[in-house]
Structure formats: structure tokens, C-alpha cells
Amino acid sequence: MASRTGIAYNEKFLEHDTGPGHPERPARLASLVRHLRATGTWADLQHLIIDPAPEEWILRVHTREHLQVVKDACRSVNSSLSSPSSRSGPAGQAMLDDGDTVVCGASFDAALLAAGSVIAAIDAVVPGVLKNAFCAVRPPGHHAESGRPMGFCLFNNIAVGARYAIEKYRLKRVAIVDWDVHHGNGTQEIFYADRSVFFTSIHQFPFYPGTGARTERGTGDGHEYTLNIPLPAGSGHDDYLDAFRREVLPALDAYRPELILISAGFDAHRLDPLAQMTLDESSFAEMTRLVMQAADECCSGKIVSVLEGGYNLEALCASADAHLRALAS
């Protein structure tokens, strides 16, 4: 029987060049694809055809100024590289924030394709063609706010997907579960006053980007539709699973989403260089199974997962593979 789990990937994601030594580097996806091929997981998945997200969908969650800043920065790199008298940086890159969100000439197209991957996955999962899907994308997205790229993120891929699902398929309730080790400040900001999206994040705290306290619960129509679960550095498998069972699953059951999206960062792994949590690949498999349990009860199992962080290549490969095997089980 053919798998009902999809994967969205394109080699153009590797053209987003962040420069030597940057943790969010092309090797993340190149290594992951090699690993999935070697383990056989790659051949078991349904491979989605993806197109760049139309700018109109980017503008559903980002300001026009935000879109233009990203576009102009990438164009400026291309222009400088074609000019013998100027360069944007030592390797043809430009910075979009205080020093960690880097773009090159190909980054704008890669970012549109990353958001388009989530759209393609939703088009397969919401109508029931596939049960679930994983978007192996870069640049990541969950730190990008409505008007500001930051934290390696250009456009908020999962937010674009949530808005697309709501408007295209007339969904009334979409849930986003973010288990990246860093709080998804951008996703929270975009939907903070919107009850059509329930956002929950489990993350190291206090930590970058400084948001994600318990007291941040939404505002206006979105009050009580944000659930932050901050955990101290050093938290591990049992702490995460306990939080899922005590808080995340009951909240999803109460909200009854018609679709669940996962911001699947794998940087809470014990080997990750950018954080201090102690999960391993089995932790991500078990969290996946718990979200699948909630999805089976609420929305016929419909899940779209989107890659966020994860910067140790060995840990990223093992964790994403475990996540995909659980989704396909």
C-alpha cells in the first residue's frame, strides 16, 4: 500500500547561502536528504510538486514593507556581485537584522518556495489526498513577524500555510504546535488577536528571542488562544512528554482544530549547539505520536509539519527521520 505521508522538498533550498560558519546552512538539508535516502524513508514517502508561494499569500501575514525589504536585499546582493566596484559582503550576502539573518541573491526565491511547500502540503492533506506531510524547507520561518525578518527566518512559512488553509478551505480552527527549542515569536505575533488559530509553543525559557512567557496568552478575540509552555534549560524527555499530556493534548481537545500544523524544530536535541535541552530522536517520535493522537480525534489525522531549527547534522537527521517514520506509521 502506498504511503499516505508526503514530503515537500526542492534542491533550490540549498541555494540559500548563509555563508561560512552559519548554523542555518545548506548542509542541514543536504545531509537530511542523504540520510533519508540511506535509511529507505525517502522512498516510502509521497513526493509533492511545489511552486513558489504567490506574493499575495505572503502578504496575508506580512506587511508589504516586509516583503519589499527581503526582495530588495536579495536584489542588492545580485546587483553588487555583477558590479566590479562593489560587494554586499565577503561571500555575496546581506544582513536583514543584527547579524544572524543572512540572505544571498537566491534567498528570496528559496523563501517563496519554502512557503509554497506548506501550501502544497495543505493542498494534499486538507482534501484528504494524503493523511499528513512534512515540509523539509529552508529558510525556516517561525521567528519572522508580520513586519520583521529575524532569527534566520525571512517569511513565516507556517503562518502563510495557516492563513491559506483558513481562506482557501474555509477552515474555522487551525492549531499550530511549535516544539522548536526557541519560542515562535513571529507565529505568536501574527495570530495573537486571532481565534481562528490556536498557537502553543513548548520551548526553553528564558532564552532567545525573549518571548514566550506564561503570561502571553493572546489579546482581543485571540485571548486564551495562545498557550506558552516555557521550560528551564536542561529539561528532557519526561518533562516534554508530561507537558504534552498535561497541557497540549487537553488544549487541542478543547479547541477541536480542523487541521494541525507543527513547527518542527529539532534543536531541543541534547547534541544541538544552540540550546541546552536534553531530548533525543525518540522524544520527537513520541511527541509526533501524541500530536497524531490528537489529530485522529479532532481532524481525521490531518497534520502538516514544517521544519524549523536543528543545527547538529547527526541529531537533525536522526530526529527528522524518527518524526517522519512516526507520521508514516
Backbone hydrogen bonds, N-H to C=O, Kabsch-Sander energy under -0.5 kcal/mol:
donor,donor_aa,acceptor,acceptor_aa,energy
6,G,132,N,-2.3
7,I,46,Q,-2.6
8,A,134,F,-2.3
9,Y,7,I,-0.6
13,F,10,N,-2.1
14,L,11,E,-1.7
15,E,12,K,-1.3
16,H,13,F,-1.1
17,D,15,E,-1.4
18,T,16,H,-0.7
22,H,19,G,-1.5
25,R,23,P,-1.4
28,R,25,R,-1.9
29,L,26,P,-0.8
30,A,26,P,-2.2
31,S,27,A,-2.5
32,L,28,R,-1.6
33,V,29,L,-2.7
34,R,30,A,-1.9
35,H,31,S,-2.4
36,L,32,L,-2.7
37,R,33,V,-2.3
38,A,34,R,-2.3
39,T,35,H,-2.3
40,G,36,L,-0.8
41,T,36,L,-0.6
42,W,36,L,-2.1
44,D,40,G,-0.8
44,D,41,T,-0.9
45,L,42,W,-1.1
46,Q,5,T,-2.6
47,H,45,L,-0.6
48,L,7,I,-2.5
48,L,46,Q,-0.6
50,I,48,L,-0.5
53,A,112,L,-2.7
57,W,54,P,-1.7
58,I,54,P,-1.2
59,L,55,E,-2.3
60,R,57,W,-0.8
61,V,58,I,-1.4
62,H,58,I,-2.0
63,T,146,S,-2.8
67,L,63,T,-2.0
68,Q,64,R,-2.3
69,V,65,E,-2.4
70,V,66,H,-2.0
71,K,67,L,-2.3
72,D,68,Q,-3.2
73,A,69,V,-2.1
74,C,70,V,-2.0
75,R,71,K,-2.3
76,S,72,D,-2.5
77,V,73,A,-1.5
78,N,74,C,-1.9
79,S,75,R,-2.7
80,S,76,S,-2.5
81,L,77,V,-2.2
82,S,78,N,-1.3
83,S,79,S,-0.5
83,S,80,S,-0.7
86,S,83,S,-1.0
92,G,89,G,-1.3
94,A,103,V,-2.5
96,L,101,T,-2.9
102,V,100,D,-0.9
103,V,94,A,-2.7
107,S,104,C,-1.3
110,A,106,A,-2.0
111,A,107,S,-2.6
112,L,108,F,-2.2
113,L,109,D,-2.0
114,A,110,A,-2.3
115,A,111,A,-2.1
116,G,112,L,-2.2
117,S,113,L,-1.7
118,V,114,A,-1.1
119,I,115,A,-1.6
120,A,116,G,-2.5
121,A,117,S,-2.3
122,I,118,V,-2.4
123,D,119,I,-2.3
124,A,120,A,-1.1
125,V,121,A,-2.4
126,V,122,I,-2.3
128,G,125,V,-1.0
129,V,124,A,-1.1
130,L,124,A,-2.3
131,K,4,R,-2.2
132,N,4,R,-1.7
133,A,303,I,-1.5
134,F,6,G,-2.3
135,C,305,S,-2.9
136,A,8,A,-1.9
136,A,134,F,-0.8
137,V,135,C,-1.5
144,A,141,G,-1.8
145,E,148,R,-2.3
148,R,145,E,-0.7
150,M,153,C,-1.1
153,C,150,M,-1.9
154,L,140,P,-0.9
157,N,155,F,-1.5
160,V,156,N,-2.5
161,G,157,N,-2.1
162,A,158,I,-2.3
163,R,159,A,-2.5
164,Y,160,V,-2.5
165,A,161,G,-2.6
166,I,162,A,-2.1
167,E,163,R,-2.5
168,K,164,Y,-3.2
169,Y,164,Y,-0.5
169,Y,165,A,-1.4
170,R,166,I,-0.6
171,L,165,A,-1.0
174,V,196,S,-2.4
175,A,259,L,-2.4
176,I,198,F,-3.0
177,V,261,L,-3.0
178,D,176,I,-0.6
178,D,200,T,-2.8
179,W,177,V,-0.6
179,W,263,S,-1.7
180,D,263,S,-0.7
183,H,208,Y,-0.7
185,N,183,H,-2.0
186,G,142,H,-1.3
187,T,142,H,-1.4
188,Q,184,G,-2.3
189,E,185,N,-2.6
190,I,186,G,-2.3
191,F,187,T,-1.7
192,Y,188,Q,-0.6
192,Y,189,E,-0.7
194,D,191,F,-1.9
195,R,193,A,-0.5
197,V,194,D,-1.1
198,F,174,V,-2.3
199,F,197,V,-0.6
199,F,225,Y,-2.4
200,T,176,I,-2.6
201,S,227,L,-1.9
202,I,178,D,-2.4
203,H,229,I,-1.4
204,Q,181,V,-2.2
205,F,231,L,-2.5
210,G,207,F,-2.2
216,E,213,A,-1.6
217,R,215,T,-1.1
219,T,192,Y,-2.3
222,G,219,T,-2.3
223,H,220,G,-1.7
224,E,217,R,-2.6
225,Y,217,R,-0.6
225,Y,222,G,-2.4
226,T,217,R,-1.0
227,L,199,F,-2.8
229,I,201,S,-3.1
231,L,203,H,-2.9
234,G,276,Q,-2.0
235,S,232,P,-1.6
240,Y,236,G,-2.3
241,L,237,H,-2.5
242,D,238,D,-2.3
243,A,239,D,-2.0
244,F,240,Y,-2.4
245,R,241,L,-2.5
246,R,242,D,-2.7
247,E,243,A,-2.4
248,V,243,A,-1.6
249,L,244,F,-3.1
251,A,247,E,-2.0
252,L,248,V,-2.4
253,D,249,L,-2.5
254,A,250,P,-2.1
255,Y,251,A,-2.0
256,R,252,L,-2.5
258,E,173,R,-3.2
259,L,173,R,-0.6
260,I,302,K,-2.0
261,L,175,A,-3.1
262,I,304,V,-2.2
263,S,177,V,-2.4
264,A,262,I,-1.2
264,A,306,V,-2.3
265,G,263,S,-1.4
266,F,309,G,-2.2
269,H,266,F,-0.9
270,R,279,L,-3.3
272,D,269,H,-1.7
275,A,272,D,-0.7
278,T,235,S,-2.4
279,L,268,A,-2.2
283,S,280,D,-1.1
284,F,280,D,-1.1
285,A,281,E,-1.8
286,E,282,S,-2.2
287,M,283,S,-2.4
288,T,284,F,-2.1
289,R,285,A,-2.1
290,L,286,E,-2.0
291,V,287,M,-2.3
292,M,288,T,-2.6
293,Q,289,R,-2.1
294,A,290,L,-2.0
295,A,291,V,-2.7
296,D,292,M,-2.7
297,E,293,Q,-1.4
298,C,294,A,-1.8
299,C,295,A,-2.9
301,G,295,A,-2.2
302,K,299,C,-1.8
303,I,131,K,-1.1
303,I,301,G,-0.6
304,V,260,I,-2.0
305,S,133,A,-3.1
306,V,262,I,-3.0
307,L,135,C,-2.4
308,E,264,A,-1.7
313,L,311,Y,-0.6
316,L,312,N,-3.0
317,C,313,L,-2.5
318,A,314,E,-2.2
319,S,315,A,-2.6
320,A,316,L,-2.8
321,D,317,C,-2.0
322,A,318,A,-2.1
323,H,319,S,-2.4
324,L,320,A,-2.6
325,R,321,D,-2.7
326,A,322,A,-2.0
327,L,323,H,-2.3
328,A,324,L,-2.2
329,S,326,A,-1.1
